[in-house]
Amino acid sequence: MVVETMSTTNGKYTPETSPSFRKDVGELSSDLIALGELQLQLIGVDSKEACQKAIFPGVLIVMALGLLIGAAPLFLFAITWWLLTVTTLTQPVAALIVVGGALLIAGLLLYLAWKGLSHSMEILNRSRTELKNNIFWIKSILSSRKKKECSTVS
């Protein structure tokens, strides 16, 4: 609660804080610090869990990239050569068929990796939800205290 007293300088009012107001601010500060600590702990736990779940999709990405960069050219050449010997296709048509199939396989691997990474990041939604709830709680506490102060001053 704020009590106004006449100041001796320039005839202006200077608000003085009462002991109960200081106690309320101290309690609120303590609650905010505790809430911040809990929020950081939750983010730490969620981040660790998200990283653990992201390992397998990360391995899939490495496998897909290894396939594309390392073995893909030789494999594609071998399949094209085989198609040329087994069928009556021309060399460009056989090459296009093989490249199209390889792109489909690589796309499937990347899709599976993306899906797995997206799922692993959903774990952080818990931290986001808690943070939103905490911010809402802080705002409601501050606005209710502000309303109390305004009603007691009037």
C-alpha positions as CSV (number, residue, x, y, z in Angstrom):
1,M,0.0,0.0,0.0
2,V,1.3,3.4,-0.9
3,V,0.9,6.3,1.6
4,E,1.5,9.8,0.3
5,T,3.1,12.4,2.5
6,M,4.0,16.0,1.8
7,S,7.6,16.5,0.9
8,T,9.5,19.5,2.1
9,T,11.0,20.1,-1.4
10,N,9.0,22.1,-3.9
11,G,5.7,21.2,-2.3
12,K,5.5,17.9,-4.3
13,Y,4.1,14.7,-3.0
14,T,6.6,11.9,-2.5
15,P,5.1,8.4,-2.2
16,E,6.5,6.4,0.7
17,T,6.3,2.6,0.7
18,S,4.7,0.9,3.7
19,P,6.3,-2.2,5.2
20,S,3.5,-4.4,3.9
21,F,4.2,-3.2,0.4
22,R,7.9,-4.0,0.7
23,K,7.0,-7.4,2.1
24,D,4.6,-8.1,-0.9
25,V,7.3,-7.0,-3.4
26,G,9.9,-9.2,-1.7
27,E,7.5,-12.2,-1.8
28,L,6.8,-11.5,-5.4
29,S,10.5,-11.2,-6.2
30,S,11.2,-14.5,-4.4
31,D,8.3,-16.2,-6.3
32,L,9.6,-14.9,-9.6
33,I,13.2,-16.1,-8.9
34,A,11.9,-19.5,-7.9
35,L,9.8,-19.7,-11.0
36,G,12.7,-18.7,-13.2
37,E,14.8,-21.4,-11.7
38,L,12.1,-24.0,-12.2
39,Q,11.7,-22.8,-15.8
40,L,15.4,-23.2,-16.5
41,Q,15.4,-26.7,-15.0
42,L,12.5,-27.7,-17.2
43,I,14.1,-26.3,-20.3
44,G,17.3,-28.2,-19.4
45,V,15.4,-31.5,-19.0
46,D,13.4,-31.0,-22.1
47,S,16.5,-30.1,-24.2
48,K,18.3,-33.2,-23.0
49,E,15.4,-35.4,-23.9
50,A,15.0,-33.7,-27.3
51,C,18.7,-34.2,-28.1
52,Q,18.4,-37.9,-27.1
53,K,15.4,-38.4,-29.4
54,A,17.2,-36.5,-32.2
55,I,20.1,-39.0,-32.4
56,F,18.3,-41.6,-34.6
57,P,16.9,-39.0,-37.1
58,G,20.4,-37.5,-37.2
59,V,21.9,-40.9,-38.0
60,L,19.3,-41.3,-40.8
61,I,20.4,-37.9,-42.3
62,V,24.0,-39.0,-42.2
63,M,23.1,-42.2,-43.9
64,A,21.2,-40.4,-46.6
65,L,24.0,-38.0,-47.2
66,G,26.5,-40.8,-47.3
67,L,24.4,-42.6,-49.8
68,L,24.1,-39.6,-52.0
69,I,27.8,-38.5,-51.8
70,G,29.7,-41.7,-51.6
71,A,28.1,-44.7,-53.2
72,A,25.4,-43.2,-55.3
73,P,27.4,-42.3,-58.4
74,L,28.9,-45.8,-58.7
75,F,25.6,-47.5,-57.9
76,L,23.7,-45.4,-60.3
77,F,26.2,-46.1,-63.1
78,A,26.0,-49.8,-62.4
79,I,22.2,-49.9,-62.6
80,T,22.2,-47.8,-65.8
81,W,24.7,-50.2,-67.4
82,W,22.6,-53.2,-66.3
83,L,19.4,-51.6,-67.8
84,L,21.3,-51.0,-71.0
85,T,22.3,-54.7,-71.3
86,V,18.9,-56.2,-70.2
87,T,16.6,-53.9,-72.2
88,T,16.6,-52.1,-75.5
89,L,16.6,-48.6,-73.8
90,T,18.9,-45.9,-74.9
91,Q,21.6,-44.8,-72.5
92,P,19.9,-41.4,-71.7
93,V,16.6,-43.1,-70.9
94,A,18.1,-45.7,-68.7
95,A,20.1,-43.1,-66.9
96,L,16.9,-41.0,-66.2
97,I,15.1,-44.0,-64.9
98,V,17.9,-44.8,-62.5
99,V,18.4,-41.2,-61.3
100,G,14.6,-40.9,-60.7
101,G,14.6,-44.0,-58.5
102,A,17.6,-42.8,-56.6
103,L,16.0,-39.5,-55.9
104,L,12.8,-41.2,-54.7
105,I,14.8,-43.3,-52.2
106,A,16.8,-40.3,-51.0
107,G,13.6,-38.3,-50.6
108,L,12.0,-41.0,-48.6
109,L,15.1,-41.2,-46.2
110,L,15.1,-37.4,-45.8
111,Y,11.3,-37.4,-45.1
112,L,11.7,-40.0,-42.4
113,A,14.6,-38.1,-40.9
114,W,12.5,-34.8,-40.9
115,K,9.5,-36.5,-39.4
116,G,11.7,-37.9,-36.6
117,L,13.4,-34.6,-35.9
118,S,10.0,-32.8,-35.8
119,H,8.8,-35.3,-33.3
120,S,11.9,-34.9,-31.1
121,M,11.4,-31.1,-31.0
122,E,7.8,-31.5,-29.9
123,I,9.2,-32.3,-26.4
124,L,10.1,-28.6,-26.1
125,N,6.3,-27.8,-26.2
126,R,6.1,-28.7,-22.5
127,S,8.6,-25.9,-21.7
128,R,6.8,-23.5,-24.0
129,T,3.5,-24.3,-22.4
130,E,4.9,-23.9,-18.9
131,L,6.5,-20.6,-19.8
132,K,3.3,-19.2,-21.2
133,N,1.4,-20.3,-18.1
134,N,4.1,-18.7,-15.8
135,I,4.0,-15.5,-17.7
136,F,0.2,-15.4,-17.5
137,W,0.4,-16.1,-13.8
138,I,2.9,-13.3,-13.3
139,K,0.7,-10.9,-15.3
140,S,-2.4,-11.8,-13.3
141,I,-0.6,-11.4,-10.0
142,L,0.8,-8.0,-11.0
143,S,-2.5,-6.8,-12.4
144,S,-4.4,-7.9,-9.3
145,R,-1.9,-6.2,-7.0
146,K,-2.2,-3.1,-9.1
147,K,-5.9,-3.1,-8.8
148,K,-5.7,-3.5,-5.0
149,E,-3.3,-0.6,-4.8
150,C,-5.6,1.6,-6.9
151,S,-8.6,0.7,-4.8
152,T,-6.8,1.4,-1.5
153,V,-5.4,4.8,-2.7
154,S,-8.8,6.0,-3.9
